[in-house]
């Protein structure tokens, strides 16, 4: 049982948010534009699945056999471009 999930949850959100900014900058660069600022950020899902599974959380929410888990964090970012 992992007890520090709330602590790492914030770190995972920070990393996902930074990743969304980096992706927006790559998209902007590809069309000759620039990211000006964040319009909005919304947290999506925290998905915990068995390490080697391709199933979604709905299919594995009660799965307890695997100790190793894969965590997927989704952040939806909207940005202003120049």
C-alpha positions, 0 to 999 in steps of 0.5 A, a space after each residue: 500500500 502506497 501512503 504518499 500518493 497525495 505528495 507525488 500527485 502534485 509533482 505529477 501534475 506539475 510535470 504534466 503541466 510542463 509537458 503540455 507547455 512544451 508540446 504547445 511550443 513545438 506546435 507553435 514553432 511548427 507554424 511560425 508562431 509563439 506561445 504567449 501565455 496560458 489560457 486555461 489548464 484542467 486536470 484530467 484523469 489519474 489512471 492507475 493500471 497494472 504495469 503491463 496492461 493496456 486496459 483502462 481504469 474502468 476495467 481494472 479498478 478492482 485489480 489487486 494482484 499486481 503490485 507494480 502499477 503504471 500511472 497516467 496523468 492527463 492535463 488539458 492545456 489551452 494557450 494564447 498564441 502570437 
